[in-house]
Amino acid sequence: MNFNEIAKKNHNYVVEMRRYFHKYPELSTKEINTSKKICEELDKMGIPYKIFPDYTVIGIIDSGKPGKTVLIRGDIDALPVQEETGLEFASTVPGVMHACGHDAHGAMLLGIGKSLNEVKDQIVGKILLGFQVAEENLKGSRTMVQYVKEMGGADNSIALHVTDGYDIGTMVLVSGPFASGVISYKITVKGQGGHGSVPHDAKDPIKPACDLLLRLASIPSNSIDAQDPVVFSTCSINAGTAPNIIPDNAILSGTVRYFNKNLTQRIFDYLENISKLVCESYGVEREIEYMFDPMIPVENDKETTKLGQEIAKDMGLNVICEGKNMGSDDMALLLDAFPGFYGNIGCANIEKGIDHIANHNCKFTIDEDALSIGTEFLMKVAYELLKK
């Protein structure tokens, strides 16, 4: 099959869908109309699907012939960002924008569905089109893993993320750990307020909070193998209202980023034990909250990633095979359950005025020609995986 021709044939459709999603963005867990639109499009294509209570949609392209099952994932939620792109199809929802490119992900997945469904007599096995909600708050893949397992599971899962960090024509596919895991913590040190002139009559929460901040920062170098990078970033510390009042509480919050999923429980243990011991030594108490659901690192399967790298090179793309991303993504759980890969596809094009702007920026947009590259690539990989 000539996947290049198929992708080009349906390119205008993918662009149309991307612009629709971009114009009508919805936040995580609120993807009601986005999900409805996806179902309408799948109905037009004659692709059966299942829609779940959290608005996840999974389309099913079944060749009717025995073979593997490949899940292609596209997340569909937007961000609480006020758009400033000036695009004709800019967000019509105040304070909400597809500033991360999930509009492109959902659109490419519809394009893949449309294309592969037209040639399903030439494939074997089954393709699952996973339109995933709530990536931005790291919740959506948890339910998608459950749903896919209920549908019989998948042998592999694959996905791409658009980025202006690289020019169009570039693909980032890294074998092994690719994006960091993340644990977001908020520690409230509970003391007893009082007057600054008589600190012995109070229980100052500020000193233990500051001590704890420094001890957390020292954990990686003191307790974890230097070849397993772990970054503790306490980014907020709040306490007190006046120079002569000892407050009741001090609150510090931050994140831990890491690349070895086997360290997950150890990191939780460090947070719990060190905060407990420090606070006890000062005679105060503490309470820990984890503000987002913790997420393990994204780890790409070596064999599947190698296949993707070979296909990308055959397409004439500039393939970057090394480097790690300190950001996090809940594709990690899908890859943990159904081995595959997660890659980045470059979408910047200086000649078109699309600069290297970071995702989540209010002026983020993409060169839509990258959509055709992404759909062609994912179709080729899925086709080859089904043949194996």
Protein Blocks (a to p, Z undefined) as FASTA:
>chain_A
ZZklmmmmmmmmmmmmmmmmmmmgcdehiammmmmmmmmmmmmnopacdddfkopacddd
dehiacddddddddfbdcddddfehpakbcfbghiacfkopmmmmmmmmmmmmmmmmmmm
mpghjddddddehklnommmmmmmmmmmmnnpafbdcdddddfkbcehiacddehjfbdc
ddddddddddddddfklmmlpccfklmmmmmmmmmmmmmmmmgcfklccddddfbdcedj
bfkbccfbdcdddddddfbfklmmmmmmmmmmmmmmmmmmnopacddddfbacddddddd
fklmmmmmmmmmmnopacdfbdcdfbdcfklmmmmmmgcddddddfbdfknopacddehi
akbccdfklmmmmmmmmmmmmmmmmmZZ
